[in-house]
Amino acid sequence: MKNNGYWLSIEAIVSMALLGILLSMPLQESRQGLENLHIFKKESDLLLLWAKEDMPELKGMKADFEKAFPNKSGEIYFDEEKIAIGEQAGEAISSKAIFFRQMQKHELRIVVFKSDFS
């Protein structure tokens, strides 16, 4: 009969330790959902569209960006040129494409700032 109390106290200690571990674990952060994936997909679509054009123009790129991301800020890089759209601040999602035309390397990059997203 003396062993029953011994086993019950070990079980209580283990249970309290497990409870302490569970309580010390951080709470699950809010889920981001598919917003980042949606932005990334739009960026990829724009990059494919611009890479298929003979020689994309920066004004046309800016108009396409504003259609794809209305009221959002971002940056477009084409080779050494840069277009800034809106105020650049906060976290960003970026996509990049490298392609060759007539043996010349061209680089396109889009940056969309998430600070404007609600």
N, CA, C and O atoms as a DFTB+ gen file, in Angstrom:
472 C
 N C O
     1  1       0.795      -1.191       0.000
     2  2       0.000       0.000       0.000
     3  2       0.847       1.268       0.000
     4  3       0.377       2.326      -0.420
     5  1       2.050       1.177       0.452
     6  2       2.895       2.367       0.489
     7  2       3.273       2.833      -0.921
     8  3       3.548       4.016      -1.119
     9  1       3.292       1.934      -1.894
    10  2       3.683       2.280      -3.258
    11  2       2.620       3.111      -3.978
    12  3       2.962       3.882      -4.875
    13  1       1.359       2.980      -3.619
    14  2       0.294       3.736      -4.294
    15  2       0.504       5.239      -4.148
    16  3       0.343       5.972      -5.124
    17  1       0.847       5.702      -2.995
    18  2       1.099       7.124      -2.781
    19  2       2.308       7.606      -3.573
    20  3       2.323       8.730      -4.075
    21  1       3.315       6.756      -3.683
    22  2       4.525       7.095      -4.430
    23  2       4.188       7.300      -5.903
    24  3       4.633       8.276      -6.507
    25  1       3.410       6.392      -6.486
    26  2       3.054       6.508      -7.887
    27  2       2.141       7.708      -8.140
    28  3       2.257       8.370      -9.172
    29  1       1.250       7.984      -7.220
    30  2       0.368       9.135      -7.388
    31  2       1.147      10.438      -7.349
    32  3       0.820      11.359      -8.096
    33  1       2.174      10.550      -6.498
    34  2       2.949      11.785      -6.480
    35  2       3.812      11.931      -7.734
    36  3       4.001      13.056      -8.196
    37  1       4.335      10.866      -8.295
    38  2       5.091      10.961      -9.554
    39  2       4.154      11.389     -10.681
    40  3       4.508      12.233     -11.504
    41  1       2.957      10.802     -10.713
    42  2       1.976      11.190     -11.731
    43  2       1.594      12.663     -11.594
    44  3       1.443      13.351     -12.603
    45  1       1.438      13.149     -10.394
    46  2       1.110      14.553     -10.172
    47  2       2.249      15.458     -10.623
    48  3       2.001      16.503     -11.224
    49  1       3.487      15.079     -10.345
    50  2       4.653      15.882     -10.754
    51  2       4.742      15.946     -12.278
    52  3       4.970      17.011     -12.853
    53  1       4.561      14.800     -12.918
    54  2       4.623      14.767     -14.388
    55  2       3.482      15.592     -14.979
    56  3       3.692      16.328     -15.943
    57  1       2.296      15.481     -14.423
    58  2       1.152      16.258     -14.918
    59  2       1.386      17.751     -14.758
    60  3       1.072      18.531     -15.657
    61  1       1.932      18.149     -13.628
    62  2       2.219      19.573     -13.405
    63  2       3.310      20.068     -14.351
    64  3       3.251      21.200     -14.832
    65  1       4.305      19.221     -14.617
    66  2       5.372      19.604     -15.554
    67  2       4.799      19.776     -16.959
    68  3       5.129      20.745     -17.642
    69  1       3.946      18.852     -17.400
    70  2       3.328      18.975     -18.716
    71  2       2.438      20.202     -18.809
    72  3       2.424      20.887     -19.832
    73  1       1.698      20.480     -17.748
    74  2       0.861      21.671     -17.728
    75  2       1.714      22.939     -17.823
    76  3       1.356      23.880     -18.532
    77  1       2.831      22.962     -17.113
    78  2       3.751      24.104     -17.187
    79  2       4.325      24.289     -18.580
    80  3       4.454      25.417     -19.056
    81  1       4.671      23.180     -19.240
    82  2       5.208      23.251     -20.609
    83  2       4.145      23.784     -21.568
    84  3       4.432      24.635     -22.409
    85  1       2.932      23.286     -21.439
    86  2       1.854      23.751     -22.322
    87  2       1.543      25.229     -22.117
    88  3       1.281      25.952     -23.078
    89  1       1.571      25.674     -20.872
    90  2       1.291      27.084     -20.606
    91  2       2.423      28.002     -21.050
    92  3       2.187      29.171     -21.353
    93  1       3.643      27.491     -21.091
    94  2       4.774      28.327     -21.476
    95  2       4.935      28.435     -22.993
    96  3       5.704      29.270     -23.469
    97  1       4.228      27.610     -23.753
    98  2       4.332      27.672     -25.211
    99  2       3.687      28.958     -25.716
   100  3       2.661      29.384     -25.187
   101  1       4.279      29.580     -26.734
   102  2       3.692      30.821     -27.255
   103  2       2.366      30.541     -27.953
   104  3       2.159      29.467     -28.516
   105  1       1.489      31.511     -27.906
   106  2       0.208      31.394     -28.584
   107  2       0.418      31.467     -30.085
   108  3       1.366      32.093     -30.560
   109  1      -0.452      30.837     -30.813
   110  2      -0.347      30.867     -32.259
   111  2      -0.622      32.277     -32.758
   112  3      -1.615      32.904     -32.388
   113  1       0.284      32.763     -33.608
   114  2       0.106      34.099     -34.163
   115  2      -1.048      34.094     -35.151
   116  3      -1.487      33.044     -35.620
   117  1      -1.524      35.284     -35.453
   118  2      -2.626      35.377     -36.400
   119  2      -2.171      34.847     -37.763
   120  3      -1.041      35.083     -38.189
   121  1      -3.035      34.158     -38.406
   122  2      -2.712      33.559     -39.695
   123  2      -2.664      34.639     -40.763
   124  3      -3.509      35.533     -40.805
   125  1      -1.670      34.539     -41.617
   126  2      -1.519      35.543     -42.662
   127  2      -2.447      35.283     -43.834
   128  3      -2.666      36.171     -44.658
   129  1      -2.980      34.110     -43.919
   130  2      -3.852      33.802     -45.031
   131  2      -3.075      33.688     -46.330
   132  3      -1.903      33.312     -46.342
   133  1      -3.732      34.013     -47.397
   134  2      -3.129      33.869     -48.713
   135  2      -2.780      35.220     -49.339
   136  3      -2.532      35.298     -50.543
   137  1      -2.758      36.277     -48.534
   138  2      -2.486      37.610     -49.068
   139  2      -1.110      37.689     -49.730
   140  3      -0.984      38.229     -50.830
   141  1      -0.075      37.154     -49.068
   142  2       1.270      37.203     -49.640
   143  2       1.348      36.413     -50.945
   144  3       1.986      36.846     -51.904
   145  1       0.702      35.265     -50.974
   146  2       0.691      34.450     -52.190
   147  2      -0.036      35.166     -53.326
   148  3       0.391      35.103     -54.479
   149  1      -1.124      35.839     -53.000
   150  2      -1.883      36.580     -54.009
   151  2      -1.037      37.713     -54.606
   152  3      -1.033      37.912     -55.821
   153  1      -0.334      38.439     -53.766
   154  2       0.544      39.519     -54.239
   155  2       1.655      38.948     -55.110
   156  3       1.952      39.479     -56.180
   157  1       2.267      37.857     -54.641
   158  2       3.358      37.237     -55.388
   159  2       2.885      36.758     -56.764
   160  3       3.610      36.894     -57.749
   161  1       1.674      36.199     -56.833
   162  2       1.128      35.730     -58.108
   163  2       0.896      36.890     -59.067
   164  3       1.194      36.781     -60.257
   165  1       0.367      38.001     -58.557
   166  2       0.164      39.176     -59.415
   167  2       1.500      39.702     -59.925
   168  3       1.615      40.065     -61.096
   169  1       2.505      39.746     -59.062
   170  2       3.834      40.203     -59.484
   171  2       4.391      39.296     -60.576
   172  3       4.928      39.782     -61.571
   173  1       4.267      37.992     -60.396
   174  2       4.772      37.044     -61.391
   175  2       4.062      37.213     -62.727
   176  3       4.691      37.144     -63.783
   177  1       2.763      37.432     -62.681
   178  2       2.011      37.644     -63.923
   179  2       2.482      38.899     -64.652
   180  3       2.633      38.889     -65.874
   181  1       2.714      39.979     -63.908
   182  2       3.214      41.207     -64.538
   183  2       4.595      40.991     -65.140
   184  3       4.869      41.460     -66.245
   185  1       5.467      40.288     -64.426
   186  2       6.812      40.027     -64.949
   187  2       6.749      39.219     -66.243
   188  3       7.479      39.516     -67.189
   189  1       5.893      38.210     -66.296
   190  2       5.743      37.421     -67.524
   191  2       5.209      38.272     -68.668
   192  3       5.677      38.164     -69.801
   193  1       4.242      39.106     -68.372
   194  2       3.666      39.982     -69.386
   195  2       4.725      40.926     -69.958
   196  3       4.833      41.082     -71.174
   197  1       5.494      41.545     -69.085
   198  2       6.516      42.494     -69.530
   199  2       7.671      41.799     -70.247
   200  3       8.238      42.363     -71.183
   201  1       8.025      40.601     -69.830
   202  2       9.124      39.877     -70.478
   203  2       8.748      39.452     -71.894
   204  3       9.624      39.312     -72.748
   205  1       7.454      39.245     -72.155
   206  2       7.007      38.839     -73.490
   207  2       6.965      40.004     -74.470
   208  3       7.010      39.787     -75.681
   209  1       6.881      41.239     -73.972
   210  2       6.852      42.404     -74.859
   211  2       8.215      42.580     -75.515
   212  3       9.235      42.151     -74.976
   213  1       8.221      43.228     -76.710
   214  2       9.489      43.451     -77.400
   215  2      10.421      44.312     -76.557
   216  3      11.513      43.871     -76.201
   217  1      10.012      45.514     -76.239
   218  2      10.779      46.392     -75.357
   219  2       9.789      47.125     -74.477
   220  3       9.221      48.127     -74.910
   221  1       9.562      46.670     -73.273
   222  2       8.568      47.315     -72.409
   223  2       8.982      48.745     -72.060
   224  3      10.161      49.041     -71.865
   225  1       7.985      49.618     -71.988
   226  2       8.228      51.014     -71.634
   227  2       7.884      51.218     -70.167
   228  3       6.976      50.577     -69.637
   229  1       8.606      52.104     -69.522
   230  2       8.400      52.325     -68.097
   231  2       7.034      52.934     -67.797
   232  3       6.430      52.619     -66.772
   233  1       6.539      53.804     -68.681
   234  2       5.214      54.394     -68.456
   235  2       4.125      53.320     -68.509
   236  3       3.200      53.325     -67.696
   237  1       4.240      52.410     -69.460
   238  2       3.290      51.310     -69.554
   239  2       3.376      50.379     -68.353
   240  3       2.363      49.866     -67.879
   241  1       4.589      50.167     -67.868
   242  2       4.783      49.326     -66.688
   243  2       4.115      49.950     -65.466
   244  3       3.486      49.259     -64.665
   245  1       4.262      51.260     -65.340
   246  2       3.650      51.953     -64.206
   247  2       2.130      51.836     -64.273
   248  3       1.480      51.612     -63.252
   249  1       1.566      51.987     -65.460
   250  2       0.111      51.871     -65.627
   251  2      -0.358      50.451     -65.296
   252  3      -1.391      50.272     -64.651
   253  1       0.403      49.443     -65.739
   254  2       0.049      48.054     -65.428
   255  2       0.116      47.798     -63.922
   256  3      -0.741      47.113     -63.364
   257  1       1.137      48.352     -63.271
   258  2       1.281      48.186     -61.822
   259  2       0.087      48.788     -61.093
   260  3      -0.458      48.187     -60.168
   261  1      -0.309      49.979     -61.521
   262  2      -1.430      50.656     -60.862
   263  2      -2.753      49.922     -61.098
   264  3      -3.652      49.984     -60.259
   265  1      -2.877      49.224     -62.239
   266  2      -4.080      48.420     -62.473
   267  2      -4.076      47.165     -61.595
   268  3      -5.107      46.783     -61.041
   269  1      -2.924      46.537     -61.476
   270  2      -2.829      45.301     -60.698
   271  2      -2.891      45.564     -59.199
   272  3      -3.461      44.768     -58.454
   273  1      -2.313      46.670     -58.755
   274  2      -2.266      47.016     -57.329
   275  2      -2.805      48.433     -57.127
   276  3      -2.030      49.358     -56.887
   277  1      -4.126      48.613     -57.222
   278  2      -4.681      49.969     -57.081
   279  2      -4.448      50.519     -55.674
   280  3      -4.614      49.818     -54.677
   281  1      -4.059      51.792     -55.624
   282  2      -3.814      52.504     -54.363
   283  2      -2.724      51.861     -53.517
   284  3      -2.750      51.982     -52.293
   285  1      -1.777      51.187     -54.135
   286  2      -0.666      50.571     -53.416
   287  2       0.632      51.219     -53.860
   288  3       0.733      51.750     -54.966
   289  1       1.620      51.167     -52.986
   290  2       2.918      51.726     -53.340
   291  2       3.876      50.607     -53.704
   292  3       3.714      49.462     -53.282
   293  1       4.883      50.964     -54.500
   294  2       5.848      49.966     -54.915
   295  2       6.960      50.565     -55.747
   296  3       7.050      51.782     -55.912
   297  1       7.793      49.706     -56.261
   298  2       8.903      50.107     -57.124
   299  2       9.005      49.116     -58.268
   300  3       8.725      47.928     -58.110
   301  1       9.412      49.628     -59.428
   302  2       9.661      48.791     -60.595
   303  2      11.081      49.077     -61.054
   304  3      11.459      50.232     -61.250
   305  1      11.858      48.030     -61.223
   306  2      13.222      48.160     -61.720
   307  2      13.304      47.457     -63.067
   308  3      12.924      46.294     -63.199
   309  1      13.806      48.179     -64.063
   310  2      14.059      47.574     -65.373
   311  2      15.479      47.929     -65.760
   312  3      15.789      49.085     -66.051
   313  1      16.333      46.929     -65.760
   314  2      17.769      47.097     -65.938
   315  2      18.279      48.112     -64.909
   316  3      18.236      47.834     -63.711
   317  1      18.749      49.256     -65.338
   318  2      19.284      50.253     -64.396
   319  2      18.269      51.336     -64.042
   320  3      18.560      52.215     -63.232
   321  1      17.096      51.280     -64.635
   322  2      16.081      52.302     -64.396
   323  2      15.150      51.882     -63.268
   324  3      14.915      50.696     -63.038
   325  1      14.624      52.894     -62.565
   326  2      13.738      52.629     -61.434
   327  2      12.553      53.582     -61.484
   328  3      12.693      54.768     -61.781
   329  1      11.368      53.022     -61.181
   330  2      10.158      53.837     -61.038
   331  2       9.648      53.620     -59.625
   332  3       9.465      52.484     -59.188
   333  1       9.421      54.714     -58.917
   334  2       8.833      54.633     -57.578
   335  2       7.375      55.042     -57.677
   336  3       7.045      56.072     -58.266
   337  1       6.512      54.233     -57.100
   338  2       5.072      54.506     -57.121
   339  2       4.607      54.626     -55.684
   340  3       4.652      53.652     -54.934
   341  1       4.164      55.803     -55.294
   342  2       3.694      56.015     -53.928
   343  2       4.836      56.103     -52.931
   344  3       5.995      56.289     -53.302
   345  1       4.488      55.965     -51.658
   346  2       5.459      56.083     -50.578
   347  2       6.033      54.710     -50.241
   348  3       5.287      53.767     -49.974
   349  1       7.354      54.602     -50.254
   350  2       8.006      53.327     -49.988
   351  2       8.324      53.218     -48.497
   352  3       9.211      53.904     -47.991
   353  1       7.589      52.347     -47.799
   354  2       7.825      52.142     -46.374
   355  2       7.229      50.812     -45.945
   356  3       6.251      50.342     -46.526
   357  1       7.818      50.217     -44.933
   358  2       7.283      48.990     -44.357
   359  2       7.786      47.740     -45.045
   360  3       8.727      47.776     -45.838
   361  1       7.135      46.632     -44.723
   362  2       7.494      45.347     -45.314
   363  2       7.096      45.316     -46.779
   364  3       6.168      46.002     -47.207
   365  1       7.824      44.502     -47.539
   366  2       7.564      44.437     -48.968
   367  2       7.659      43.004     -49.465
   368  3       8.298      42.149     -48.851
   369  1       7.012      42.771     -50.582
   370  2       7.118      41.500     -51.285
   371  2       7.712      41.816     -52.654
   372  3       7.248      42.720     -53.349
   373  1       8.738      41.067     -53.031
   374  2       9.452      41.371     -54.260
   375  2       9.542      40.142     -55.153
   376  3       9.649      39.014     -54.672
   377  1       9.497      40.381     -56.465
   378  2       9.674      39.328     -57.461
   379  2      10.660      39.830     -58.508
   380  3      10.744      41.027     -58.783
   381  1      11.404      38.889     -59.085
   382  2      12.451      39.271     -60.022
   383  2      12.472      38.296     -61.193
   384  3      12.274      37.094     -61.015
   385  1      12.711      38.822     -62.386
   386  2      12.824      37.993     -63.588
   387  2      14.028      38.454     -64.393
   388  3      14.271      39.651     -64.550
   389  1      14.765      37.497     -64.892
   390  2      15.915      37.788     -65.755
   391  2      15.648      37.092     -67.087
   392  3      15.316      35.907     -67.125
   393  1      15.796      37.844     -68.183
   394  2      15.567      37.270     -69.502
   395  2      16.572      37.869     -70.477
   396  3      17.207      38.887     -70.201
   397  1      16.698      37.207     -71.629
   398  2      17.668      37.634     -72.638
   399  2      16.946      37.964     -73.931
   400  3      16.068      37.224     -74.375
   401  1      17.329      39.094     -74.533
   402  2      16.841      39.524     -75.842
   403  2      18.039      39.877     -76.693
   404  3      18.862      40.702     -76.298
   405  1      18.143      39.272     -77.837
   406  2      19.231      39.549     -78.767
   407  2      20.574      39.531     -78.047
   408  3      21.393      40.439     -78.189
   409  1      20.771      38.484     -77.281
   410  2      22.025      38.237     -76.552
   411  2      22.338      39.309     -75.503
   412  3      23.493      39.457     -75.104
   413  1      21.337      40.050     -75.059
   414  2      21.525      41.032     -73.989
   415  2      20.681      40.622     -72.789
   416  3      19.523      40.229     -72.923
   417  1      21.281      40.723     -71.638
   418  2      20.599      40.351     -70.402
   419  2      19.753      41.531     -69.909
   420  3      20.227      42.665     -69.845
   421  1      18.496      41.243     -69.564
   422  2      17.599      42.243     -69.000
   423  2      17.076      41.724     -67.667
   424  3      16.856      40.525     -67.496
   425  1      16.884      42.632     -66.739
   426  2      16.401      42.261     -65.417
   427  2      15.190      43.112     -65.053
   428  3      15.230      44.339     -65.147
   429  1      14.128      42.458     -64.643
   430  2      12.910      43.119     -64.182
   431  2      12.692      42.751     -62.719
   432  3      12.862      41.597     -62.326
   433  1      12.315      43.743     -61.921
   434  2      12.010      43.471     -60.521
   435  2      10.845      44.348     -60.089
   436  3      10.783      45.528     -60.432
   437  1       9.918      43.758     -59.328
   438  2       8.769      44.480     -58.784
   439  2       8.812      44.358     -57.271
   440  3       9.053      43.279     -56.729
   441  1       8.577      45.470     -56.598
   442  2       8.484      45.483     -55.139
   443  2       7.137      46.104     -54.781
   444  3       6.822      47.209     -55.222
   445  1       6.341      45.393     -53.980
   446  2       5.054      45.904     -53.504
   447  2       5.146      46.028     -51.996
   448  3       5.450      45.058     -51.303
   449  1       4.882      47.231     -51.488
   450  2       4.963      47.470     -50.055
   451  2       3.648      47.109     -49.388
   452  3       2.576      47.510     -49.842
   453  1       3.740      46.347     -48.305
   454  2       2.552      45.830     -47.635
   455  2       1.951      46.823     -46.651
   456  3       0.863      46.573     -46.133
   457  1       2.600      47.911     -46.381
   458  2       2.093      48.848     -45.380
   459  2       0.738      49.424     -45.762
   460  3      -0.009      49.868     -44.890
   461  1       0.409      49.425     -47.040
   462  2      -0.859      49.970     -47.500
   463  2      -1.991      48.957     -47.415
   464  3      -3.159      49.339     -47.494
   465  1      -1.674      47.671     -47.255
   466  2      -2.716      46.657     -47.256
   467  2      -3.450      46.660     -45.946
   468  3      -2.842      46.742     -44.879
   469  1      -4.776      46.570     -46.025
   470  2      -5.581      46.566     -44.801
   471  2      -5.887      45.142     -44.382
   472  3      -6.555      44.927     -43.371
